[in-house]
Amino acid sequence: MLDNHLYQLIQFDRDDSERIVREKSKLEESVDGQSLAAGWARENSFLRRGIANYTIDDALQGLLVVPGVLCGVRAYLCLEFFVVLGLTCGAWSSLWCETGMGKSTLMDTLFNTSFESTPATHSLPAVKLNEFGPGVVNACSPFQLTIVDTVGYGDQVNKADSFTAIVDYIDKQFDDYLQEELKIRRSLNTAHDSRIHACLYFICPTGHGLKSIDLVCMKKLDSKVNIIPIIAKADTVSKVELSRFKARITQEIKSNGIHLYQFPIDDETIAKTNSEMNAQMPFAVVGSTDFVRVGNKMVRARQYPWGTVQVESESHCDFTKLREMLIRTNMEDMREVTHSCHYELYRKRMLEQMGFSDVGENNQPKSFQETFEQKREEHRAELQKKEDDMRQSFVLRVKEKETELKEVEKELYTKYDQLKREHAEEKKRYEMLKNRLEEERSEFTKRRAQLVTNAHHHTLTLGKSKKK
């Protein structure tokens, strides 16, 4: 059945095919980035018309739809076109919601596959990002899907920085792509493009409207990614309550100036459908991995004691509308908006921080070469200034060191002179003591000799007296 559908899809109008070939040749010869972007916009519009007008059997579910369609288009028209523009058939999506909102179940339902995810607790100290993919690869086309799950979002007591991790992650992907663009030898056609193309923001169905953290986070995200709000577990509220809840959410989003992704209405073939879908956002969805027999067929549904909620029944939820808008009709537009709007805004901001601008003095156009020469001269002047400052600083430090050494030398000479004087005085004192000692010694020797003489004389006198 799918092969028949693909064969029918390949039979586009040959005039359109030849027109694309001619446009592709023009694009290959063009070196103007704006011309390339404009050419891609024209061909992308044609591609969207081809896919949007193509009816797919309801039996074909999930991710099988888009790879099959794109495979048919590439087989006849788009293989070289994709290569010329450096695009790959892939998608990155971010899931943003609190723990326990059913995002894993919805993703399994939406893409008809099973992502290996581990249930998270509510006790994580910070938001953690988990990547799933690129693992969804269809055999007939290089379609790859990567999902980034925000684990632990909204579970912290202090929720002020809950959005920081995902905002930094999105900026990191933009920066990686920008660094690849700024290389001298670029390889954008083979480089891994990990930019986020869509953010499915799950809204808790309980309460009377959006939480403060929801408003703050969506405001931080609306200039960086395509936000698609979703009311999770829509089967927990009645239709009347759901209608009021949607109106309340829409009013709060508008009053806070939050810009959501709008399905394009510039193409008349899908303008009416997309306009109706824009009015029905946020989508109220239900996810399920279980199949229940309803009548003669098995359908995805959630079984309750009071009845069965069919996931793909538009009277029960908006799941089919979300799938139609997200996968079948507007996937390529989200990729285009990501590149031409969100990434370009980031690129403009980063280049301006680097000093580049399209307008110079007096609002005159300024070429990249002029900006480069100006920045080079500024850089050289800054280097020269730093060199002069370092030289002056070095000379000043040398002078300070010389002064310090002279002071130390002076102190040493002063101390030497003082020690020398003290030594001379000490020597003089010792000389005086020595002379005094010599005098005392001479006096002692003299007196001793005198005493010996006197004693001998006295002995002789006593001897004479006895003889008499």
PyMOL commands that set and color helices and strands:
alter all, ss='L'
color gray80, all
select helices_A, chain A and resi 2-10+14-29+33-52+62-85+103-110+164-181+212-221+234-236+239-255+268-280+319-329+331-354+361-363+368-467
alter helices_A, ss='H'
color red, helices_A
select strands_A, chain A and resi 90-96+128-132+144-151+198-203+227-231+283-284+291-294+297-304+307-310
alter strands_A, ss='S'
color yellow, strands_A
deselect
rebuild
show_as cartoon
